[in-house]
Amino acid sequence: MTRALERTLAWTSFGAWAWAAAVAADDRRHLHVLAPAGPRGGGAREDGSTGEDELVSVIVPARNEAGRLEPALRSLERQRHPGVEVIVVDDESTDGTYAEARRNTSERVRVVRGAPLPAGWIGKTWANHQGAEAASGGWLLFTDADVVHAPDAVGMALKLAHRLGGPGLTVLPRLETGSWAERIVQPAAAVLIRSFVAPGLLIRLRAAPTAIAAGGFILLRRAAYDSAGGHAAIRDRLVDDKALAEQVKRHVGQLAIVDGGGLVRVRMYRGLPELWRGWRKNTSVGVAERSPLLAAFAALGGAALALGPFLAAVRGPRLLAAGGIVLQLGVRADVERFAPTPPVYRLTLPLGCLFLTATSLASSVDRLRGGVTWRGRTYALDRSS
């Protein structure tokens, strides 16, 4: 590596992590928090009502979720908000998902057997579409089969949505980690998404197309969902939560981004094999949906930025290296509120970024070869350029 290239990498990586630190600071000023009271925690509408009499239809798409579904359904049954109906859509599961869902039926929970997947649809978007068609509520809450909600989560989110106005909100869940691999990768994913894929500065800019949502908790007014075209408008989009947020922003308005404060929890992937499969499905499409080559280039650039401060410490400007490392550690520490881990894992951000680079490259290769496989289905994503 030439001296000029070393200095360029050092300055570029320092700038990238300075940007990430600025995004983190900006998020702390603007991010709403799900809480019982306080300036950002909920409240009444201008007419004095709080939505306490409104029906929220909670839609849970489930494909091969046996062993994980029951805690999620129990948490939804225990919601203190009186107007809650839960619709579980069994998406042609081949395990015991349907039987597990049926065991948990109550006054609030009903199970719908999903129809066969039509051509041109992604499985989850089709399941969510069917759930929305079966829903009766004026509000739709899209969640996942492995998400656990505190008893006040739905009611507090509804109050906050009324206070904020707009089409609805998305709650960032607490990412639970149970293995060393999860503790390395999940916080790194949170850093990269927040800093470079969907920074809040661009999300709040109405003219920018950038939008994001956490698929585990998307609360939408039914009217806003319909006006945006619903899941039918994003039927072929693999990263459905991001696609839905973009569609809503384009046609109705920006979803508010809310820190769940630990009231919504999920363990997305369990162990290294699930991490690899899950992020292999998400990364390339989420970064550059229309171009796997661009996604691969971005992944390699991300790896360079993650390693840049440490390479500079060996061969480049030492002061820049120290500054880059400090900024990187600070950004990693800031996501502890979303993905808490033992303190030693704060040093592992570059490893997590390298893992995600590898999954993105593998995903790009999958797309160039003809499709991405997820939950037993292969989707041909004809969006390359």
C-alpha positions, 0 to 999 in steps of 0.5 A: 500500500502506497503512502498516499493510499494509506493517508487516504484510507486513514482520512476517509475512515476517520471521516466515516466514523466522525459522521457515524458519531454525528448521526448517533448524537443527532439520534439522541436528540430526535429519537422518540422513546416509548415510555408511560409519560414525558415529553416524548412518551405519549399523551392525548390527541388535540381533541382530548382522546387517547385512542384507548377505545380503538382497535389495533389489529396485530398481524403475525406472519409465521413460517416454520416458527414452531418453538418460538411463536408461543412467547410472542403470542402470550405477550400479545394476549397480555396487552393491557390495551383493551382493543387488540385483535391478533391475527396469526397467518400461517405461511405454509409452514412445514413444521408445527407452527400451525398447531402451536398457534392453534394451542394459543388461540383465545378471544384475542388470537385467531389463526389464518391458514395462508393461501399458496404463495402467488407468483411475484410475491415474497412469502412474508409480504403475502402473509402480511397482505392476507393478515391486513385483509382479515383485520378489522382495526383502524390501526395495523401493527405488523410484528414478527413471530419471535418478538415479545411485547411488554404488557403496555407496549401496544397501548403506549405506542398507540398513544404516542402515535396519536400525539405525533400524528402522521401515518404511524411509527416503528419501534426499535426493539431491544436486540437480545443476544445469546451467543458470542457470534450474536454479540459481535454481529448484531450491534455491528449491524445496528451501527451500520444501518443507523450510520450509513444505510438509513441515518436519521438525518436523511430519514427526516428529510422529506425530499430524500427517499431514505426510510427505515422500519423495524419489522418487529413493530410497525404501527400504521393507521389503516387509512395510511396503509391503504393509501400507500398501497399496502403490501401489494405495492411491495409484493416483490421486495425481499427486505419488506420492512424497509420497503414498506417504510419507503412506500409510506414515506413516498405516498403518506409521510414519514414513520416516526422512529421510536426507541422501544426502551426495552418494552419490545424485545427480539432475538433475531437469529440464534447462533452463527448459522442463523446469523449467516443465513439471515444476514445473507438474505438481508445485506446485499438487497438492503444496501443496493436492491437494484444492483448486486455489484454496487452492493458488493462494492459498498460491502468492501468499502465498509470493511475498509472503513471498519479496518481503516483506523487500525491499519493507520495505527500500524502504518498511517498517521497515528493521530488520525488512527487514534481519533478513528478508533475512539470514534468507532468505540463511541459509536459502538457503545452508543448502540448498547441501548438497542443491543446490550452486550458485555463491555468487552464486545465493544472492541469487536465492531470491526469483526462484526463489520467483516462478517456482514461484508462476507454475508453481503458478498455472498448475497450479491453472488446469490443474486447474480446467480439467479436468486436468494433463498430464505425459509425454503423458498428461492426468490429470483430478484430481477433487479440487477443492473 
